[in-house]
Amino acid sequence: MIAAPPAGWRERAQRAVVRGARLDALIPRVLLDSPISLVGSWWGTAVGWTWGALLSTGRVERRAGLWVFTGMPEWAFRRGGVCVGGCYLTGSARVTDAVLRHEAVHARQWRRYGFLMPILYLAAGFEPLTNRFEILAGLEDGNYVPRGS
């Protein structure tokens, strides 16, 4: 069961998204949704494939436009899994359509930001309710808040 989010979480989430948009305005346009970011996304996918190939003990399949690696050791990712480029790396939990929708948005974020994605994600912090990338990917689909909260 997913715990109810704290009071005022929507307002904090909205502020995080606005802060992220202001930060994006400072990034040179040539780095966003460009051939450069596409190469960064390919690099992320290559890293994800390498990481998954080395550590996955479960199925590897193509779902919702993502390479899904299951059976990853728990130390290899935070929370339920991690999207690296076009790869979703996860443990033994069932991979639902909702989670795949959430992770597909992260793959699109990799395409937009390329090499900048890991840096920007770290700068956004690991608290999902204030991390703009998690918010924009859908907190419900990512299992961070209960449906309808």
N, C-alpha and C positions, 0 to 999 in steps of 0.2 A: 504494500500500500504506500502510495506517495503522500508524504506529509503536506498539510496545507501550507501555502506560502505565508510569510510574515505580512502583517498589515503594511500597506503602503508600497508593496512590491511593484505594482504596475507603474506608479509614478517614478520610482527609481529606475525601472527598466526603460521607460520612455526617455528619461534624462541620459541614460547610457547610450541609447540609439542616437540621440541628438548630438552628444559629444563625439560619437564615432563619425557622424556625417560631417561635423566641423573638421575633424582630423583628415577625413578623405579629401576635403577641399584643399588641403595643403600638399597633397601628394601630386607630383607631376602627372598630367593626364597620360603621358606616354607609358606610364607604368601600370595603368589600370585598363583591364579588358583590351589588351594589346598583344602583339606578337611576343613582347617581353614577358608579360604575365602568363601567356600560354606556355612558354618554355618553362616558367616556374611551376606551373601546374603539372606539366609532364615530369619535371624533376621530382615534385611531391609524389606523384604516382609511382615513379621508379623507386623512391625511398619506401613507400608503402608496400610495394610488391616485394622488395628485398626483405623488409622487416617481417612481412607476412609469410614469405616463403621459408624464412629461417625459423620462425617461432610457431607457426600455426600447426596444430595437430588435428584440426577438424576439416570440414569441407571448405573448398574454395569455389565460389560460384559467382556468376554475373547476375546481379539483381538490381532493378531500378537504375540502370546505368552505372552501377558501382561494382567494383571487385570486392566481394565480401569474404574475408578470411575469418573463420571461426576457430575456436579451440586455442586462442592466444592465452598465454599465462597472464594472470591478473596484474602482475607488476608491469606489464607492457603497455598498459593504457590506464587512463583515469576514468572513473565512473563506469558507464556501460560499454564504452568502446571509444575509438578515435578514428576520425577521418583524416587521411593523409593523401592529398591529391585526389585521385579517383578511387581510393581504396578505403574500405571500412574494416577496421580490425577490431575484433571483439572476442569475448570468451565463450562460455557455453550457454548463455541465455538465448532464448528464442529471438530471432531477428524478425520483428513485426513490420508490416507495411508502414505503420506510423513512424517507426524508428528510421526506416529507409527513406521516407520523405524528408525527415529531419537531416539525415546524413547527406542526401542528395543536394540540399541547400548548401551544406558545408563544401561539397565538391564544387558547386558553382562559385562559392566564395574563393576557393583555391584558384579557379579560372580567372576571377576578377583581379585578385591581388598577387597571384603567383608567389614569387620568392618572398614577398612582404607578409604573406599570410601567417607564418609562424610568429613573426615579430609582433604583428598587430594583435594576434590572438593573445599572446603573453601579456602585452600591454593592457588588454581589456580585462585581464584577471581571470582567476579560476572560479569565481562565484557566478554560476549560470544566470542568476536573476539580475545581474548587472553586467554581464558579458554580452556586448552587442551582437556578436556572432551567434551565440546560443539563442538570444531573444529573437533575432531575425530568422533563425532556422526553425523556430517554433518550440516554445517551452513545453507545451502539452505533448507534441509528437516526440520530443526528446525525453519525456518522462521526468521533467523537472517540476512540473506543477500538475495537479489533478485536472482532468478534462472539465471544462466549464468553470474553472476558478477565476 
